[in-house]
Amino acid sequence: MDYAIRAEGLVRRFGATTALAGVDLAVPTGTVFGLLGPNGAGKTTAVRVLATLLRADEGRATVGGFDVVRDAHQVRQLIGLTGQYASVDETLTGAENLLLIGRLLGLGRADAKQRARQLLADFQLSDAADRAAKTFSGGMRRRLDLAASLVGRPQVLFLDEPTTGLDPRSRNDLWDIVRALVSDGVTVLLTTQYLEEADQLAGEIAVVDHGRVIAQGTPEELKAKTGGQTLTVRPADLADLGAVTTIAHAVSGASPEVAQNAVTVAVNDPGVLPAVVSRLDAAEIAVAELALRGASLDEVFLSLTGHRAEDAPAGTDLERTPA
Amino acid sequence: MTAATLAPASTPARRLSPVAGLRHTFTLAWRSLVQIKHNPMELLDLSIQPVMFVLLFTYVFGTAIAGSSGEYLTFMLPGIMVQNALFATMTTGFGLNNDLTKGVFDRLRALPIARWAPLAGRILADTVKQAWSIALLLGVGAILGFRVGNGLLGVVGAFALLLAFTLAASWISVLVGVLVSEPDKVQIFGFMVIFPLTFTSNIFVPTDRMPGWLQNWVEVNPVTVVADALRGLLVGGPVAGPVLQTLLWGAGIAVIFAPLAVRGLKRRV
């Protein structure tokens, strides 16, 4: 298989802290690979090493077949970088930011302007082209960040927590953009604190904790490891709580809990959702809320490491299916 | 989405030509200068403070210190040019620290551009700003009655000498910008160091009017040396000695602080 990114035994220490404690990665060309972990797990350090911004103390890595240390200049011609640590210039306008990058990449003035215009249009930023980036909303700024990293048409894109702090709508917009990039053949290395995000985008996920990859696999494989999902049913009429509990038990085979006027039960088979819906329907029970919640990052961590992630993710509300 | 369409994979170039590095430097200098367009306050910062200082010192202290405001202007203007130039060097460290803390520097470093271009571009842009302030002070001085004694050659010489000295001094600013955690701390450093440094020189008050213990320091203070060189070039008096000493001070500062600043920058990123 052809790998766009390979890393072997990456170690990086900052004083007494070990940010990377021997990380191996192999990202097939044209795929999205997710690095999932809490703050301080070493995700950003790994990206900085691969993006030639930081040297590893031990180990080696290649991007597009080029060594990130020895052939750093070639690597920089292949990559785009967006994230917490690579930002646009807030005092420049959207257009000027993209123009700057285009000129630095060797485009002529007219070409750089044309490329900036095109990217601004693609990212719905045309109206804000002549406004300083500091006036942009969070979602707009992330889109501009991403546009800036695409000026050079990178083959490998590093997205370091691209949606942290974004509202669900902006997050969805950004996901769509990433999907479009991948369909065009770009390889994406994505770091995230959200299992949901890795699940939505990545074909393969590596879970990172304390500088090590502690689990790796497809989203489905990881979810299976972490004990499945939770079903929540909130009847419109509290008098139905008992009936709902009975149905939840019958369908899942597990013992439900009743709290805050809702019934929750652990489920391992996604097929329970339609089963519950038809049983509720048959019993003519009106439902205020019905949700199948996936394993959260916390739960992944608890089951994989035996300890909780220090930083709880901002919920998995995006998976909620309104009843 | 068309934006993402990949160009056919071409073989990446192995290295950069120095000419490309210069082009990157000019592009990045453009970036620093175009910011002024969006933030006119910066231009006011560059312009109002020096002009205000000239006006205040000339008319408030002039008669008391030198007998007349005209005579005082001749004495003080070269010195205030030095003071203003030193304050203006803080722009470099401020901007650099801003880029480092906001992540702009990392974005630039991830691009296939010359490693030295981000710093060189910033210094080039700040040199242009310096030139603007120096010209402004000379212009305001001329309006208020400052008489140039050595003609155009003197003015050009003073201009070039001050620019060269500030270029060297800006390495101190770069070092501060690399070491502190946030941009405002660069300003605080500038205030805490440059204020006392420039006031304990002979730029506002002649050395022999100060207490004896202070005079020893004033005479060796590099600000005094540079101010004397500018007075020599612009007004008249000894030139060779102070100019040579200014160049030596500049070289000394650059030799010590440039390697420290570059090392600090490499450690920081």
Chai-1 contact restraints between the chains, C-beta under 6 A:
chainA,res_idxA,chainB,res_idxB,connection_type,confidence,min_distance_angstrom,max_distance_angstrom,comment,restraint_id
A,A51,B,A110,contact,1.0,0.0,6.0,A-B,restraint_1
A,L53,B,D106,contact,1.0,0.0,6.0,A-B,restraint_2
A,L53,B,R109,contact,1.0,0.0,6.0,A-B,restraint_3
A,H73,B,P112,contact,1.0,0.0,6.0,A-B,restraint_4
A,Q74,B,P12,contact,1.0,0.0,6.0,A-B,restraint_5
A,R76,B,P112,contact,1.0,0.0,6.0,A-B,restraint_6
A,Q77,B,P12,contact,1.0,0.0,6.0,A-B,restraint_7
A,Q77,B,P112,contact,1.0,0.0,6.0,A-B,restraint_8
A,L81,B,A110,contact,1.0,0.0,6.0,A-B,restraint_9
A,Y85,B,G103,contact,1.0,0.0,6.0,A-B,restraint_10
A,Y85,B,D106,contact,1.0,0.0,6.0,A-B,restraint_11
A,A86,B,G103,contact,1.0,0.0,6.0,A-B,restraint_12
A,A86,B,D106,contact,1.0,0.0,6.0,A-B,restraint_13
A,A86,B,R107,contact,1.0,0.0,6.0,A-B,restraint_14
A,S87,B,K102,contact,1.0,0.0,6.0,A-B,restraint_15
A,S87,B,G103,contact,1.0,0.0,6.0,A-B,restraint_16
A,S87,B,V104,contact,1.0,0.0,6.0,A-B,restraint_17
A,D89,B,V104,contact,1.0,0.0,6.0,A-B,restraint_18
A,T91,B,Q35,contact,1.0,0.0,6.0,A-B,restraint_19
A,T91,B,H38,contact,1.0,0.0,6.0,A-B,restraint_20
A,T91,B,N39,contact,1.0,0.0,6.0,A-B,restraint_21
A,L100,B,R31,contact,1.0,0.0,6.0,A-B,restraint_22
A,R103,B,T27,contact,1.0,0.0,6.0,A-B,restraint_23
A,L104,B,H24,contact,1.0,0.0,6.0,A-B,restraint_24
A,L104,B,T27,contact,1.0,0.0,6.0,A-B,restraint_25
A,L104,B,L111,contact,1.0,0.0,6.0,A-B,restraint_26
A,L104,B,I113,contact,1.0,0.0,6.0,A-B,restraint_27
A,L119,B,A3,contact,1.0,0.0,6.0,A-B,restraint_28
A,D122,B,M1,contact,1.0,0.0,6.0,A-B,restraint_29
A,D122,B,A3,contact,1.0,0.0,6.0,A-B,restraint_30
A,A132,B,H38,contact,1.0,0.0,6.0,A-B,restraint_31
A,L150,B,A3,contact,1.0,0.0,6.0,A-B,restraint_32
A,R153,B,L6,contact,1.0,0.0,6.0,A-B,restraint_33
A,R153,B,A7,contact,1.0,0.0,6.0,A-B,restraint_34
A,A180,B,M1,contact,1.0,0.0,6.0,A-B,restraint_35
A,A180,B,A4,contact,1.0,0.0,6.0,A-B,restraint_36
A,L181,B,A4,contact,1.0,0.0,6.0,A-B,restraint_37
A,D184,B,A4,contact,1.0,0.0,6.0,A-B,restraint_38
A,D184,B,T5,contact,1.0,0.0,6.0,A-B,restraint_39
A,D184,B,L6,contact,1.0,0.0,6.0,A-B,restraint_40
A,G185,B,L6,contact,1.0,0.0,6.0,A-B,restraint_41
